[in-house]
Amino acid sequence: MVYRVEDTQFQKYGRIVKGIDFGDVIAELKKLPMPEGVIYEASIKELETLPVYNDLQAKSYGELPIEIGYCIGHNSLLNAIEYHRSSEINIAARDAILVLGMEQDIMEDFTYDTSKMEAFLISEGTAVELYATTLHYAPCEINAQGFLMAIVLPAGTNFPLENSHTDLEDKLITAKNKWLIGHPDAGHPAGIHIGLIGKNLDVRVDF
């Protein structure tokens, strides 16, 4: 089943962001060429120079430095889950599906059952805050049209690491402020912790 972010089932994962005009961000994303796969860019100057940057920094992140990037492309699979030590704001420039779970359901051996994930439709023009405890990954497209999502996070998130991380939860860290668990069917590179148990969920057939 696919819920909507407006449904009560979404409330444990996040909230809809109100009181901020995202029109300029959406217009910029619609100018981007659609790639064949998925592209993620953590920090894009053209987005960070828009007036909305100051609103997001002041109202959503309490004046902390932030970055605005994007995740765009074609995808229908879960492939992995990630989480941060901070909220993430997603701004939809096209209808998309978010597949979400809860960090609290990760087991002590850092495995996670994908059957616990839930799918949510986020409509074009809607922005949501995903709480720090919300498991997520790349959005999924609807009807093979591709997705366009602006991503807002504290500055430096998803930038390259400066140190090695090997023990316990530390081994899940793949970039700054990014903990990741991969699915064995997704073909992740060496060094990624593979701990997802169950289906590599496909929004076309599994929800």
Secondary structure, 3 states (H helix, E strand, C coil): CEEECCCHHHCCCEEECCCCCCHHHHHHHCCCCCCCCEEEECCCHHHHCCCHHHHHHHHHCCCCCEEEEEEEECCCECCEEEECCCCEEEEECCCEEEEEEEHHHCCCCCCEEHHHCEEEEECCCCEEEECCCEEECCCECCCCCCEEEEEEEECCCCCCCCCCCCCHHHHHEEECCEEEEECCCCCCCCCCCECEECCCCECCCCC
